[in-house]
């Protein structure tokens, strides 16, 4: 079961890979805050997150994602 700190570190690596640059992740960060974060990048982030932690998101999980904090919470909940 990953901790919030471990999840945030893992997501930082995923975001850096997807965007080709370091992005300072904070829970309130949204797609509007990051240039180039479009629906295709969102899919890449989700797929990489599922692969990293060996989980699958449901449509309900994805519909509830509004910010990075929401993604951290879903990963934490599924990791239990």
ZIFEN-V666247 format. One record per backbone hydrogen bond with DSSP energy under -1.0 kcal/mol. CO is the residue of the C=O (numbers start at 1). NH is the residue of the N-H. Records with the same first field share a line. If there is no record, write none. Layout:
CO->NH ; NH
This chain:
3->7
4->8
5->9
6->10
7->11
8->12
9->13
10->14
11->15
12->16
13->17
14->18
15->19
16->20
26->29
27->69
29->68
30->33
31->34
34->37
36->38
38->42
39->43
40->44
41->45
42->46
43->47
44->48
45->49
46->50
47->51
48->52
49->53
50->55
58->62
59->63
60->64
62->65
67->71
68->72
69->73
70->74
71->75
72->76
73->77
74->78
75->79
